[in-house]
């Protein structure tokens, strides 16, 4: 992360989730395990403050635009955030590399 998330940004991330904290909190992280807490016992305000204080609790990466959000690494899902032109260019480059290897 380049800069800490604001409370507003954390609330926006939560608003985009389907399952709330279950979607964004990395329960396998060392930070989460050291806290030894039940997220259901926290108020929204307490949860947001905790995430702001300990951003390592979040699953990464988190990608968002105006319509959708992708949490965690999934190459196919992440590619959907790239422009169609960029994806076409990458496919063309990959095809050329593949053809060049086949000729060698």
Biopython code that builds the backbone (N, CA, C, O; Angstrom):
import numpy as np
from Bio.PDB.StructureBuilder import StructureBuilder

atoms = [
    (1, "UNK", "N", (0.846, -1.185, 0.000)),
    (1, "UNK", "CA", (0.000, 0.000, 0.000)),
    (1, "UNK", "C", (0.883, 1.237, 0.000)),
    (1, "UNK", "O", (1.884, 1.314, 0.711)),
    (2, "UNK", "N", (0.490, 2.183, -0.802)),
    (2, "UNK", "CA", (1.293, 3.387, -0.885)),
    (2, "UNK", "C", (0.944, 4.393, 0.200)),
    (2, "UNK", "O", (1.819, 5.108, 0.686)),
    (3, "UNK", "N", (-0.310, 4.456, 0.579)),
    (3, "UNK", "CA", (-0.710, 5.356, 1.657)),
    (3, "UNK", "C", (-1.853, 4.699, 2.426)),
    (3, "UNK", "O", (-2.576, 3.862, 1.886)),
    (4, "UNK", "N", (-2.006, 5.084, 3.683)),
    (4, "UNK", "CA", (-3.071, 4.479, 4.495)),
    (4, "UNK", "C", (-4.448, 4.759, 3.897)),
    (4, "UNK", "O", (-4.680, 5.805, 3.292)),
    (5, "UNK", "N", (-5.335, 3.820, 4.077)),
    (5, "UNK", "CA", (-6.708, 4.015, 3.625)),
    (5, "UNK", "C", (-7.443, 4.931, 4.596)),
    (5, "UNK", "O", (-7.264, 4.850, 5.811)),
    (6, "UNK", "N", (-8.256, 5.787, 4.044)),
    (6, "UNK", "CA", (-9.091, 6.638, 4.890)),
    (6, "UNK", "C", (-10.308, 5.827, 5.333)),
    (6, "UNK", "O", (-10.607, 4.776, 4.765)),
    (7, "UNK", "N", (-10.996, 6.322, 6.342)),
    (7, "UNK", "CA", (-12.217, 5.650, 6.792)),
    (7, "UNK", "C", (-13.237, 5.605, 5.659)),
    (7, "UNK", "O", (-13.958, 4.620, 5.499)),
    (8, "UNK", "N", (-13.291, 6.671, 4.883)),
    (8, "UNK", "CA", (-14.219, 6.732, 3.749)),
    (8, "UNK", "C", (-13.896, 5.643, 2.721)),
    (8, "UNK", "O", (-14.803, 5.001, 2.192)),
    (9, "UNK", "N", (-12.621, 5.436, 2.443)),
    (9, "UNK", "CA", (-12.218, 4.401, 1.488)),
    (9, "UNK", "C", (-12.548, 3.004, 2.017)),
    (9, "UNK", "O", (-12.991, 2.136, 1.264)),
    (10, "UNK", "N", (-12.333, 2.799, 3.291)),
    (10, "UNK", "CA", (-12.650, 1.499, 3.897)),
    (10, "UNK", "C", (-14.156, 1.239, 3.823)),
    (10, "UNK", "O", (-14.579, 0.128, 3.504)),
    (11, "UNK", "N", (-14.948, 2.243, 4.111)),
    (11, "UNK", "CA", (-16.407, 2.097, 4.023)),
    (11, "UNK", "C", (-16.845, 1.807, 2.588)),
    (11, "UNK", "O", (-17.767, 1.022, 2.365)),
    (12, "UNK", "N", (-16.188, 2.438, 1.621)),
    (12, "UNK", "CA", (-16.509, 2.195, 0.211)),
    (12, "UNK", "C", (-16.187, 0.747, -0.156)),
    (12, "UNK", "O", (-16.969, 0.093, -0.846)),
    (13, "UNK", "N", (-15.049, 0.252, 0.298)),
    (13, "UNK", "CA", (-14.680, -1.145, 0.043)),
    (13, "UNK", "C", (-15.733, -2.071, 0.643)),
    (13, "UNK", "O", (-16.186, -3.008, -0.013)),
    (14, "UNK", "N", (-16.116, -1.812, 1.878)),
    (14, "UNK", "CA", (-17.139, -2.640, 2.535)),
    (14, "UNK", "C", (-18.470, -2.591, 1.783)),
    (14, "UNK", "O", (-19.172, -3.598, 1.689)),
    (15, "UNK", "N", (-18.811, -1.424, 1.252)),
    (15, "UNK", "CA", (-20.072, -1.275, 0.525)),
    (15, "UNK", "C", (-20.091, -2.120, -0.749)),
    (15, "UNK", "O", (-21.157, -2.553, -1.185)),
    (16, "UNK", "N", (-18.936, -2.354, -1.341)),
    (16, "UNK", "CA", (-18.852, -3.133, -2.575)),
    (16, "UNK", "C", (-18.881, -4.642, -2.329)),
    (16, "UNK", "O", (-19.049, -5.414, -3.273)),
    (17, "UNK", "N", (-18.722, -5.068, -1.099)),
    (17, "UNK", "CA", (-18.650, -6.503, -0.823)),
    (17, "UNK", "C", (-20.030, -7.145, -0.835)),
    (17, "UNK", "O", (-21.048, -6.485, -0.622)),
    (18, "UNK", "N", (-20.037, -8.441, -1.089)),
    (18, "UNK", "CA", (-21.280, -9.200, -1.011)),
    (18, "UNK", "C", (-21.456, -9.789, 0.382)),
    (18, "UNK", "O", (-22.578, -9.941, 0.865)),
    (19, "UNK", "N", (-20.335, -10.120, 1.027)),
    (19, "UNK", "CA", (-20.375, -10.802, 2.323)),
    (19, "UNK", "C", (-19.690, -10.020, 3.438)),
    (19, "UNK", "O", (-19.309, -10.597, 4.456)),
    (20, "UNK", "N", (-19.531, -8.724, 3.256)),
    (20, "UNK", "CA", (-18.931, -7.888, 4.295)),
    (20, "UNK", "C", (-17.492, -8.255, 4.599)),
    (20, "UNK", "O", (-16.685, -8.469, 3.694)),
    (21, "UNK", "N", (-17.181, -8.325, 5.881)),
    (21, "UNK", "CA", (-15.791, -8.554, 6.303)),
    (21, "UNK", "C", (-15.242, -9.874, 5.794)),
    (21, "UNK", "O", (-14.037, -9.999, 5.573)),
    (22, "UNK", "N", (-16.097, -10.846, 5.608)),
    (22, "UNK", "CA", (-15.665, -12.159, 5.108)),
    (22, "UNK", "C", (-14.932, -12.028, 3.767)),
    (22, "UNK", "O", (-14.011, -12.795, 3.484)),
    (23, "UNK", "N", (-15.341, -11.057, 2.945)),
    (23, "UNK", "CA", (-14.727, -10.860, 1.631)),
    (23, "UNK", "C", (-13.383, -10.146, 1.690)),
    (23, "UNK", "O", (-12.532, -10.374, 0.831)),
    (24, "UNK", "N", (-13.178, -9.300, 2.669)),
    (24, "UNK", "CA", (-11.985, -8.444, 2.633)),
    (24, "UNK", "C", (-10.931, -8.733, 3.692)),
    (24, "UNK", "O", (-9.777, -8.336, 3.531)),
    (25, "UNK", "N", (-11.297, -9.411, 4.763)),
    (25, "UNK", "CA", (-10.341, -9.656, 5.847)),
    (25, "UNK", "C", (-9.588, -10.961, 5.608)),
    (25, "UNK", "O", (-10.189, -12.002, 5.342)),
    (26, "UNK", "N", (-8.283, -10.885, 5.707)),
    (26, "UNK", "CA", (-7.432, -12.064, 5.562)),
    (26, "UNK", "C", (-7.323, -12.748, 6.922)),
    (26, "UNK", "O", (-6.459, -12.420, 7.735)),
    (27, "UNK", "N", (-8.211, -13.694, 7.144)),
    (27, "UNK", "CA", (-8.249, -14.361, 8.449)),
    (27, "UNK", "C", (-7.041, -15.271, 8.669)),
    (27, "UNK", "O", (-6.783, -15.691, 9.797)),
    (28, "UNK", "N", (-6.303, -15.579, 7.609)),
    (28, "UNK", "CA", (-5.091, -16.396, 7.748)),
    (28, "UNK", "C", (-3.849, -15.551, 8.017)),
    (28, "UNK", "O", (-2.772, -16.089, 8.275)),
    (29, "UNK", "N", (-3.999, -14.227, 7.957)),
    (29, "UNK", "CA", (-2.841, -13.355, 8.171)),
    (29, "UNK", "C", (-2.371, -13.428, 9.622)),
    (29, "UNK", "O", (-3.163, -13.658, 10.536)),
    (30, "UNK", "N", (-1.083, -13.230, 9.813)),
    (30, "UNK", "CA", (-0.515, -13.234, 11.165)),
    (30, "UNK", "C", (-1.130, -12.123, 12.005)),
    (30, "UNK", "O", (-1.383, -12.297, 13.197)),
    (31, "UNK", "N", (-1.365, -10.987, 11.369)),
    (31, "UNK", "CA", (-1.943, -9.846, 12.086)),
    (31, "UNK", "C", (-3.305, -10.222, 12.660)),
    (31, "UNK", "O", (-3.587, -9.948, 13.826)),
    (32, "UNK", "N", (-4.141, -10.843, 11.850)),
    (32, "UNK", "CA", (-5.476, -11.232, 12.314)),
    (32, "UNK", "C", (-5.379, -12.267, 13.428)),
    (32, "UNK", "O", (-6.065, -12.155, 14.445)),
    (33, "UNK", "N", (-4.539, -13.260, 13.241)),
    (33, "UNK", "CA", (-4.420, -14.329, 14.230)),
    (33, "UNK", "C", (-3.893, -13.814, 15.567)),
    (33, "UNK", "O", (-4.298, -14.305, 16.621)),
    (34, "UNK", "N", (-2.998, -12.836, 15.533)),
    (34, "UNK", "CA", (-2.475, -12.264, 16.781)),
    (34, "UNK", "C", (-3.554, -11.493, 17.538)),
    (34, "UNK", "O", (-3.531, -11.431, 18.768)),
    (35, "UNK", "N", (-4.490, -10.912, 16.810)),
    (35, "UNK", "CA", (-5.543, -10.133, 17.462)),
    (35, "UNK", "C", (-6.508, -11.014, 18.242)),
    (35, "UNK", "O", (-7.062, -10.593, 19.257)),
    (36, "UNK", "N", (-6.706, -12.230, 17.768)),
    (36, "UNK", "CA", (-7.581, -13.181, 18.453)),
    (36, "UNK", "C", (-8.917, -12.533, 18.827)),
    (36, "UNK", "O", (-9.272, -12.430, 20.001)),
    (37, "UNK", "N", (-9.645, -12.101, 17.795)),
    (37, "UNK", "CA", (-10.939, -11.472, 18.055)),
    (37, "UNK", "C", (-11.989, -11.998, 17.094)),
    (37, "UNK", "O", (-11.675, -12.589, 16.060)),
    (38, "UNK", "N", (-13.225, -11.774, 17.455)),
    (38, "UNK", "CA", (-14.352, -12.135, 16.609)),
    (38, "UNK", "C", (-14.849, -10.848, 15.962)),
    (38, "UNK", "O", (-15.332, -9.945, 16.646)),
    (39, "UNK", "N", (-14.726, -10.771, 14.640)),
    (39, "UNK", "CA", (-15.121, -9.553, 13.934)),
    (39, "UNK", "C", (-16.589, -9.207, 14.148)),
    (39, "UNK", "O", (-16.969, -8.038, 14.097)),
    (40, "UNK", "N", (-17.402, -10.212, 14.386)),
    (40, "UNK", "CA", (-18.831, -9.967, 14.605)),
    (40, "UNK", "C", (-19.095, -9.198, 15.900)),
    (40, "UNK", "O", (-20.171, -8.626, 16.077)),
    (41, "UNK", "N", (-18.120, -9.186, 16.796)),
    (41, "UNK", "CA", (-18.275, -8.459, 18.058)),
    (41, "UNK", "C", (-17.950, -6.972, 17.924)),
    (41, "UNK", "O", (-18.199, -6.197, 18.848)),
    (42, "UNK", "N", (-17.393, -6.568, 16.771)),
    (42, "UNK", "CA", (-17.002, -5.171, 16.577)),
    (42, "UNK", "C", (-18.128, -4.369, 15.937)),
    (42, "UNK", "O", (-18.862, -4.875, 15.089)),
    (43, "UNK", "N", (-18.252, -3.132, 16.350)),
    (43, "UNK", "CA", (-19.175, -2.224, 15.667)),
    (43, "UNK", "C", (-18.520, -1.832, 14.341)),
    (43, "UNK", "O", (-17.325, -2.052, 14.147)),
    (44, "UNK", "N", (-19.292, -1.261, 13.447)),
    (44, "UNK", "CA", (-18.741, -0.821, 12.163)),
    (44, "UNK", "C", (-17.632, 0.203, 12.388)),
    (44, "UNK", "O", (-16.590, 0.158, 11.735)),
    (45, "UNK", "N", (-17.865, 1.112, 13.307)),
    (45, "UNK", "CA", (-16.870, 2.144, 13.606)),
    (45, "UNK", "C", (-15.574, 1.514, 14.124)),
    (45, "UNK", "O", (-14.483, 1.919, 13.723)),
    (46, "UNK", "N", (-15.694, 0.534, 15.008)),
    (46, "UNK", "CA", (-14.510, -0.150, 15.548)),
    (46, "UNK", "C", (-13.778, -0.926, 14.454)),
    (46, "UNK", "O", (-12.548, -0.937, 14.406)),
    (47, "UNK", "N", (-14.541, -1.571, 13.582)),
    (47, "UNK", "CA", (-13.949, -2.335, 12.485)),
    (47, "UNK", "C", (-13.169, -1.423, 11.542)),
    (47, "UNK", "O", (-12.031, -1.723, 11.178)),
    (48, "UNK", "N", (-13.774, -0.330, 11.156)),
    (48, "UNK", "CA", (-13.118, 0.614, 10.250)),
    (48, "UNK", "C", (-11.845, 1.163, 10.890)),
    (48, "UNK", "O", (-10.816, 1.272, 10.224)),
    (49, "UNK", "N", (-11.905, 1.502, 12.156)),
    (49, "UNK", "CA", (-10.719, 2.007, 12.865)),
    (49, "UNK", "C", (-9.628, 0.941, 12.921)),
    (49, "UNK", "O", (-8.447, 1.252, 12.763)),
    (50, "UNK", "N", (-10.014, -0.300, 13.144)),
    (50, "UNK", "CA", (-9.048, -1.397, 13.207)),
    (50, "UNK", "C", (-8.362, -1.596, 11.854)),
    (50, "UNK", "O", (-7.144, -1.764, 11.793)),
    (51, "UNK", "N", (-9.139, -1.577, 10.774)),
    (51, "UNK", "CA", (-8.559, -1.734, 9.436)),
    (51, "UNK", "C", (-7.648, -0.557, 9.110)),
    (51, "UNK", "O", (-6.581, -0.741, 8.523)),
    (52, "UNK", "N", (-8.060, 0.643, 9.486)),
    (52, "UNK", "CA", (-7.222, 1.822, 9.237)),
    (52, "UNK", "C", (-5.899, 1.707, 9.987)),
    (52, "UNK", "O", (-4.850, 2.098, 9.475)),
    (53, "UNK", "N", (-5.957, 1.171, 11.197)),
    (53, "UNK", "CA", (-4.758, 1.022, 12.024)),
    (53, "UNK", "C", (-3.887, -0.142, 11.555)),
    (53, "UNK", "O", (-2.660, -0.078, 11.633)),
    (54, "UNK", "N", (-4.528, -1.205, 11.068)),
    (54, "UNK", "CA", (-3.804, -2.424, 10.677)),
    (54, "UNK", "C", (-4.243, -2.860, 9.275)),
    (54, "UNK", "O", (-4.974, -3.841, 9.135)),
    (55, "UNK", "N", (-3.803, -2.139, 8.238)),
    (55, "UNK", "CA", (-4.225, -2.466, 6.874)),
    (55, "UNK", "C", (-3.780, -3.854, 6.410)),
    (55, "UNK", "O", (-4.309, -4.368, 5.424)),
    (56, "UNK", "N", (-2.827, -4.463, 7.098)),
    (56, "UNK", "CA", (-2.394, -5.822, 6.748)),
    (56, "UNK", "C", (-3.508, -6.840, 6.984)),
    (56, "UNK", "O", (-3.384, -7.996, 6.579)),
    (57, "UNK", "N", (-4.582, -6.427, 7.630)),
    (57, "UNK", "CA", (-5.740, -7.307, 7.812)),
    (57, "UNK", "C", (-6.464, -7.572, 6.493)),
    (57, "UNK", "O", (-7.172, -8.569, 6.355)),
    (58, "UNK", "N", (-6.284, -6.683, 5.537)),
    (58, "UNK", "CA", (-7.012, -6.790, 4.276)),
    (58, "UNK", "C", (-6.380, -7.800, 3.333)),
    (58, "UNK", "O", (-5.158, -7.914, 3.238)),
    (59, "UNK", "N", (-7.246, -8.532, 2.637)),
    (59, "UNK", "CA", (-6.774, -9.382, 1.551)),
    (59, "UNK", "C", (-6.288, -8.457, 0.442)),
    (59, "UNK", "O", (-6.823, -7.364, 0.255)),
    (60, "UNK", "N", (-5.278, -8.901, -0.286)),
    (60, "UNK", "CA", (-4.731, -8.064, -1.348)),
    (60, "UNK", "C", (-4.509, -8.885, -2.597)),
    (60, "UNK", "O", (-4.342, -10.102, -2.518)),
    (61, "UNK", "N", (-4.505, -8.254, -3.725)),
    (61, "UNK", "CA", (-4.778, -6.835, -3.955)),
    (61, "UNK", "C", (-6.282, -6.550, -3.916)),
    (61, "UNK", "O", (-7.110, -7.457, -4.001)),
    (62, "UNK", "N", (-6.600, -5.282, -3.786)),
    (62, "UNK", "CA", (-7.982, -4.827, -3.904)),
    (62, "UNK", "C", (-8.011, -3.855, -5.073)),
    (62, "UNK", "O", (-7.351, -2.817, -5.048)),
    (63, "UNK", "N", (-8.781, -4.200, -6.094)),
    (63, "UNK", "CA", (-8.939, -3.344, -7.268)),
    (63, "UNK", "C", (-10.389, -2.910, -7.333)),
    (63, "UNK", "O", (-11.301, -3.711, -7.126)),
    (64, "UNK", "N", (-10.593, -1.635, -7.622)),
    (64, "UNK", "CA", (-11.956, -1.110, -7.705)),
    (64, "UNK", "C", (-12.056, -0.129, -8.853)),
    (64, "UNK", "O", (-11.096, 0.563, -9.194)),
    (65, "UNK", "N", (-13.236, -0.085, -9.439)),
    (65, "UNK", "CA", (-13.582, 1.019, -10.315)),
    (65, "UNK", "C", (-14.987, 1.459, -9.906)),
    (65, "UNK", "O", (-15.442, 1.119, -8.814)),
    (66, "UNK", "N", (-15.664, 2.192, -10.744)),
    (66, "UNK", "CA", (-16.979, 2.713, -10.355)),
    (66, "UNK", "C", (-18.070, 1.651, -10.282)),
    (66, "UNK", "O", (-19.142, 1.899, -9.730)),
    (67, "UNK", "N", (-17.800, 0.456, -10.844)),
    (67, "UNK", "CA", (-18.850, -0.549, -10.929)),
    (67, "UNK", "C", (-18.546, -1.854, -10.214)),
    (67, "UNK", "O", (-19.464, -2.617, -9.915)),
    (68, "UNK", "N", (-17.285, -2.126, -9.935)),
    (68, "UNK", "CA", (-16.947, -3.455, -9.424)),
    (68, "UNK", "C", (-15.700, -3.431, -8.562)),
    (68, "UNK", "O", (-14.987, -2.431, -8.481)),
    (69, "UNK", "N", (-15.462, -4.562, -7.924)),
    (69, "UNK", "CA", (-14.294, -4.698, -7.068)),
    (69, "UNK", "C", (-13.775, -6.126, -7.189)),
    (69, "UNK", "O", (-14.553, -7.074, -7.295)),
    (70, "UNK", "N", (-12.462, -6.265, -7.173)),
    (70, "UNK", "CA", (-11.807, -7.570, -7.167)),
    (70, "UNK", "C", (-10.911, -7.622, -5.942)),
    (70, "UNK", "O", (-10.068, -6.747, -5.740)),
    (71, "UNK", "N", (-11.096, -8.650, -5.126)),
    (71, "UNK", "CA", (-10.296, -8.807, -3.915)),
    (71, "UNK", "C", (-9.518, -10.104, -4.026)),
    (71, "UNK", "O", (-10.076, -11.149, -4.360)),
    (72, "UNK", "N", (-8.234, -10.031, -3.745)),
    (72, "UNK", "CA", (-7.387, -11.212, -3.831)),
    (72, "UNK", "C", (-6.900, -11.423, -5.246)),
    (72, "UNK", "O", (-7.458, -10.883, -6.201)),
    (73, "UNK", "N", (-5.849, -12.221, -5.367)),
    (73, "UNK", "CA", (-5.239, -12.419, -6.674)),
    (73, "UNK", "C", (-5.991, -13.466, -7.476)),
    (73, "UNK", "O", (-6.097, -14.625, -7.074)),
    (74, "UNK", "N", (-6.508, -13.037, -8.612)),
    (74, "UNK", "CA", (-7.134, -13.911, -9.603)),
    (74, "UNK", "C", (-6.815, -13.272, -10.948)),
    (74, "UNK", "O", (-7.428, -12.278, -11.338)),
    (75, "UNK", "N", (-5.846, -13.857, -11.651)),
    (75, "UNK", "CA", (-5.339, -13.235, -12.876)),
    (75, "UNK", "C", (-6.441, -12.933, -13.881)),
    (75, "UNK", "O", (-6.457, -11.852, -14.469)),
    (76, "UNK", "N", (-7.356, -13.865, -14.086)),
    (76, "UNK", "CA", (-8.426, -13.641, -15.061)),
    (76, "UNK", "C", (-9.328, -12.485, -14.647)),
    (76, "UNK", "O", (-9.703, -11.655, -15.476)),
    (77, "UNK", "N", (-9.675, -12.434, -13.366)),
    (77, "UNK", "CA", (-10.532, -11.351, -12.887)),
    (77, "UNK", "C", (-9.805, -10.006, -12.924)),
    (77, "UNK", "O", (-10.403, -8.983, -13.257)),
    (78, "UNK", "N", (-8.530, -10.011, -12.584)),
    (78, "UNK", "CA", (-7.755, -8.768, -12.605)),
    (78, "UNK", "C", (-7.664, -8.222, -14.024)),
    (78, "UNK", "O", (-7.719, -7.010, -14.228)),
    (79, "UNK", "N", (-7.526, -9.110, -15.005)),
    (79, "UNK", "CA", (-7.427, -8.677, -16.404)),
    (79, "UNK", "C", (-8.663, -7.895, -16.841)),
    (79, "UNK", "O", (-8.574, -7.055, -17.735)),
    (80, "UNK", "N", (-9.806, -8.158, -16.227)),
    (80, "UNK", "CA", (-11.014, -7.438, -16.627)),
    (80, "UNK", "C", (-10.917, -5.948, -16.301)),
    (80, "UNK", "O", (-11.692, -5.149, -16.826)),
    (81, "UNK", "N", (-9.983, -5.574, -15.448)),
    (81, "UNK", "CA", (-9.793, -4.160, -15.123)),
    (81, "UNK", "C", (-8.916, -3.452, -16.156)),
    (81, "UNK", "O", (-8.809, -2.226, -16.152)),
    (82, "UNK", "N", (-8.295, -4.223, -17.032)),
    (82, "UNK", "CA", (-7.468, -3.645, -18.087)),
    (82, "UNK", "C", (-8.358, -3.302, -19.273)),
    (82, "UNK", "O", (-9.370, -3.963, -19.507)),
    (83, "UNK", "N", (-7.984, -2.277, -20.015)),
    (83, "UNK", "CA", (-8.789, -1.880, -21.167)),
    (83, "UNK", "C", (-8.784, -2.981, -22.225)),
    (83, "UNK", "O", (-7.848, -3.776, -22.311)),
    (84, "UNK", "N", (-9.826, -3.010, -23.010)),
    (84, "UNK", "CA", (-9.934, -3.996, -24.089)),
    (84, "UNK", "C", (-8.753, -3.854, -25.047)),
    (84, "UNK", "O", (-8.202, -4.860, -25.496)),
    (85, "UNK", "N", (-8.357, -2.622, -25.367)),
    (85, "UNK", "CA", (-7.222, -2.403, -26.266)),
    (85, "UNK", "C", (-5.939, -2.980, -25.678)),
    (85, "UNK", "O", (-5.151, -3.597, -26.394)),
    (86, "UNK", "N", (-5.730, -2.786, -24.399)),
    (86, "UNK", "CA", (-4.528, -3.324, -23.755)),
    (86, "UNK", "C", (-4.546, -4.852, -23.790)),
    (86, "UNK", "O", (-3.525, -5.481, -24.069)),
    (87, "UNK", "N", (-5.698, -5.444, -23.509)),
    (87, "UNK", "CA", (-5.794, -6.910, -23.540)),
    (87, "UNK", "C", (-5.537, -7.446, -24.942)),
    (87, "UNK", "O", (-4.879, -8.475, -25.096)),
    (88, "UNK", "N", (-6.050, -6.761, -25.975)),
    (88, "UNK", "CA", (-5.782, -7.173, -27.363)),
    (88, "UNK", "C", (-4.294, -7.100, -27.663)),
    (88, "UNK", "O", (-3.724, -8.012, -28.263)),
    (89, "UNK", "N", (-3.673, -6.010, -27.242)),
    (89, "UNK", "CA", (-2.236, -5.836, -27.469)),
    (89, "UNK", "C", (-1.446, -6.953, -26.785)),
    (89, "UNK", "O", (-0.537, -7.525, -27.387)),
    (90, "UNK", "N", (-1.782, -7.260, -25.550)),
    (90, "UNK", "CA", (-1.096, -8.327, -24.815)),
    (90, "UNK", "C", (-1.289, -9.681, -25.496)),
    (90, "UNK", "O", (-0.348, -10.472, -25.571)),
    (91, "UNK", "N", (-2.484, -9.954, -25.987)),
    (91, "UNK", "CA", (-2.748, -11.211, -26.686)),
    (91, "UNK", "C", (-1.911, -11.292, -27.962)),
    (91, "UNK", "O", (-1.340, -12.337, -28.274)),
    (92, "UNK", "N", (-1.846, -10.193, -28.687)),
    (92, "UNK", "CA", (-1.046, -10.155, -29.915)),
    (92, "UNK", "C", (0.425, -10.408, -29.594)),
    (92, "UNK", "O", (1.084, -11.194, -30.275)),
    (93, "UNK", "N", (0.940, -9.744, -28.561)),
    (93, "UNK", "CA", (2.338, -9.932, -28.156)),
    (93, "UNK", "C", (2.599, -11.376, -27.736)),
    (93, "UNK", "O", (3.626, -11.948, -28.100)),
    (94, "UNK", "N", (1.694, -11.962, -26.984)),
    (94, "UNK", "CA", (1.859, -13.348, -26.534)),
    (94, "UNK", "C", (1.836, -14.304, -27.722)),
    (94, "UNK", "O", (2.596, -15.271, -27.762)),
    (95, "UNK", "N", (0.964, -14.030, -28.687)),
    (95, "UNK", "CA", (0.890, -14.864, -29.885)),
    (95, "UNK", "C", (2.188, -14.780, -30.671)),
    (95, "UNK", "O", (2.707, -15.799, -31.126)),
    (96, "UNK", "N", (2.716, -13.570, -30.834)),
    (96, "UNK", "CA", (3.980, -13.391, -31.553)),
    (96, "UNK", "C", (5.124, -14.108, -30.843)),
    (96, "UNK", "O", (5.959, -14.737, -31.493)),
    (97, "UNK", "N", (5.167, -14.019, -29.520)),
    (97, "UNK", "CA", (6.223, -14.710, -28.763)),
    (97, "UNK", "C", (6.102, -16.221, -28.927)),
    (97, "UNK", "O", (7.100, -16.924, -29.084)),
    (98, "UNK", "N", (4.881, -16.700, -28.890)),
    (98, "UNK", "CA", (4.642, -18.135, -29.029)),
    (98, "UNK", "C", (5.058, -18.619, -30.416)),
    (98, "UNK", "O", (5.685, -19.670, -30.551)),
    (99, "UNK", "N", (4.711, -17.858, -31.433)),
    (99, "UNK", "CA", (5.087, -18.221, -32.804)),
    (99, "UNK", "C", (6.596, -18.186, -32.982)),
    (99, "UNK", "O", (7.164, -19.042, -33.660)),
    (100, "UNK", "N", (7.250, -17.195, -32.372)),
    (100, "UNK", "CA", (8.709, -17.080, -32.480)),
    (100, "UNK", "C", (9.394, -18.272, -31.816)),
    (100, "UNK", "O", (10.396, -18.769, -32.329)),
    (101, "UNK", "N", (8.877, -18.729, -30.703)),
    (101, "UNK", "CA", (9.453, -19.894, -30.021)),
    (101, "UNK", "C", (9.272, -21.146, -30.867)),
    (101, "UNK", "O", (10.157, -22.000, -30.919)),
    (102, "UNK", "N", (8.135, -21.253, -31.522)),
    (102, "UNK", "CA", (7.842, -22.423, -32.341)),
    (102, "UNK", "C", (8.737, -22.523, -33.565)),
    (102, "UNK", "O", (8.973, -23.617, -34.078)),
    (103, "UNK", "N", (9.235, -21.389, -34.033)),
    (103, "UNK", "CA", (10.098, -21.378, -35.218)),
    (103, "UNK", "C", (11.529, -21.729, -34.884)),
    (103, "UNK", "O", (12.286, -22.135, -35.766)),
    (104, "UNK", "N", (11.929, -21.577, -33.586)),
    (104, "UNK", "CA", (13.319, -21.762, -33.169)),
    (104, "UNK", "C", (13.711, -23.156, -33.159)),
    (104, "UNK", "O", (14.853, -23.474, -32.829)),
]
sb = StructureBuilder()
sb.init_structure("model")
sb.init_model(0)
sb.init_chain("A")
sb.init_seg("    ")
for serial, (resi, resn, name, xyz) in enumerate(atoms, 1):
    if name == "N":
        sb.init_residue(resn, " ", resi, " ")
    sb.init_atom(name, np.array(xyz, "f"), 0.0, 1.0, " ", f" {name:<3s}", serial, name[0])
structure = sb.get_structure()
